[in-house]
Amino acid sequence: MCLYFINRYRQKNPKWENEACLVFENTDIFDLHRFIPEYKPTQLINLPNLAKTLGIKQLFIKDESFRFGLKAFKALGSTYAIYRIVKDYLRNQNRPEIKIENFYNSNFLKPNEIKFCTATDGNHGRAVAWAARKLRQKAIIYMPGNSVNSRIENIRLEGAEVIVVDGSYDDAVNRAAVDAKNHGWQIVSDTSWPGYEKIPQYIMAGYLTMFREIHQELEESATIDALFIQGGVGALAASASWFYNKEYHFSTPKLISVEPTDAACLLASIKSKDGLPISLKNVQNSIMAGLNCGTPSLVAWPFIKTRFDMFMSVSDEFCVDAMKRYYNPTGDDRQIISGESGAAGLAGLLALLNHKSAQVIRNKLNVGDESTILLINTEGDTDPVAFDTLVRKPAKL
Ligand SMILES: Cc1ncc(COP(=O)(O)O)c(C=O)c1O
């Protein structure tokens, strides 16, 4: 199943005036990342054979499955947010400032001086735990009840304490916020709510490094016509909105959000009265675990609402098809290991291309034989057991 909705709030040239704009304009984001010892730009992969099969001109995949050895893009956000939090903490204590180049490779904090806390479907929590461990600090990570073992274990392996709540991702967010307040822990959430805005802004801004890498590599050699981008709480999508509206000047790519059918909170919000963010009431149980979020991030939403062109939801079978296409390339296309949430962008593209009555929409979105499409493989096989079952060794019928 696939649903799509053209955005009636799209503005040609949105003028955003809020606090998050100042954060997006920070000039220290890329510097912070490039001084992290594990930093290396991830690859931008051209898949000419898949593009031909799909009937489009060019297909580029930014492969975040190799980011920092964590199999997902998320640490771009958590490392920047934690850097900013600790900088403020040192300043408030009148302690000396730490040079950006030394931040993630020196022991300037006492062990466990700060306790970081967040909720996660897997990747963000692992990224927070990883950054905390680098600074010798403790992390306490809340996860929804349907989290799989491998994602829980990967977070524990970073030395974090994991608390699995009896409920959804949104329930985990609420529990983390309450417990952090009661215990005086520092919450590092990628989603935001009234009164908790600054840190999620840092996280969205941290994701800009990925878009900057893509276009440093492409320069003017290819302009992007459309980007299909997966939506969880919308922080990544908001970062794309900012980048393609404010930093990229070669063309105006169409931005298309892709969410699981069960967890399409961005789609539901754009359809709601006045396009205000709303929370889903249903259970979110897609295999695209990283996208199983029921409520858009408050600080992300204004950027998405006025810049995205279309909102789609896709059922899990499109995602499995996309994972398999990445894993079984045709001709000399490169193989890509793409986990469930990582493959969601391609799932959206496949769904749109397969939809018989969507020709008008495809034309409107510049998705056709002249188009260059960009997708982001936001995660690798973060659940290797499911990856084996779905992709490597699917049961024969
Ligand atoms: C692999 C993966 N892709 C995409 C997303 C969506 O990002 P956001 O929640 O910022 O929309 C997530 C969120 O956790 C994720 O883990």
The ligand as a Tripos MOL2 file, in Angstrom:
@<TRIPOS>MOLECULE
LIG
   16    16     1     0     0
SMALL
NO_CHARGES

@<TRIPOS>ATOM
      1 C1         17.9530    4.8250   10.0980 C.3       1 LIG1
      2 C2         17.0830    6.0100   10.2950 C.ar      1 LIG1
      3 N1         16.6770    6.6870    9.2190 N.ar      1 LIG1
      4 C3         15.8960    7.7660    9.3230 C.ar      1 LIG1
      5 C4         15.4780    8.2250   10.5700 C.ar      1 LIG1
      6 C5         14.5690    9.3930   10.6300 C.3       1 LIG1
      7 O1         15.1410   10.5070   11.2020 O.3       1 LIG1
      8 P1         14.2200   11.5730   11.9270 P.3       1 LIG1
      9 O2         13.6840   10.9160   13.1580 O.co2     1 LIG1
     10 O3         15.0960   12.7170   12.1650 O.co2     1 LIG1
     11 O4         13.0900   11.8810   10.9830 O.co2     1 LIG1
     12 C6         15.8880    7.5440   11.7190 C.ar      1 LIG1
     13 C7         15.4980    8.0040   13.0420 C.2       1 LIG1
     14 O5         15.8700    7.4690   14.0610 O.2       1 LIG1
     15 C8         16.7240    6.4030   11.5800 C.ar      1 LIG1
     16 O6         17.1580    5.7130   12.6470 O.3       1 LIG1
@<TRIPOS>BOND
     1     1     2 1
     2     2     3 ar
     3     2    15 ar
     4     3     4 ar
     5     4     5 ar
     6     5     6 1
     7     5    12 ar
     8     6     7 1
     9     7     8 1
    10     8     9 2
    11     8    10 1
    12     8    11 1
    13    12    13 1
    14    12    15 ar
    15    13    14 2
    16    15    16 1
@<TRIPOS>SUBSTRUCTURE
     1 LIG1         1 GROUP 0 **** ****
